[in-house]
Amino acid sequence: MSDIQFQVYAPEAMFVTLKKQVQAWAEARQIIPNAKPHVQLMKTGSELGELMDAEIKGDRAGIIDGIGDVLVTLIIYARLHDLTLEECLHAAYTEIKDRKDAVESSLCRGTAWCAGRTHWWSAYRLASRSDGELHAETI
């Protein structure tokens, strides 16, 4: 993205500007409207895997790049469904805002909770080894 010129904005305005630039980039490459949403979602999964790898390795630059890549794919995916990240985030916040329960430290609360889950992420969690390193472990 070296061809994009940046100016200093308030964070909210910068996000809106960058989101529009991502959409314009995707339109110029005919990703929007020609990509199939499920293919774009698989791209999001791939980018999420790279982000998870950066987290496990403690690679801050990789984490920054990974979050950005996931956001790019989600911006495009949402647009393919005539949605925006903002309306999806609003819907998610509306659903969680009144929850009072504690946050679990793993992606899966145990084998009983995981029973019948078919998603790959429901069988793993990040754990800390005795040497302090993070790794993904099977639950």
CORVEN-V771701 format. One line per field, one symbol per residue. phi: phi as a letter, one per 40 degrees, with the letter a starting at -180 (. if undefined). A space follows every 50 residues. Layout:
# CORVEN-V771701
phi: ???
This chain:
# CORVEN-V771701
phi: .ccccbbcbcdccccccccccccccccccfccbcccdccccccccccccc cccccccgcdcccccccccccdccdcdcccbfbbdccccccccdccdbcb cccccbcbciccccdgcbccccbbacbbcccgccacbcb
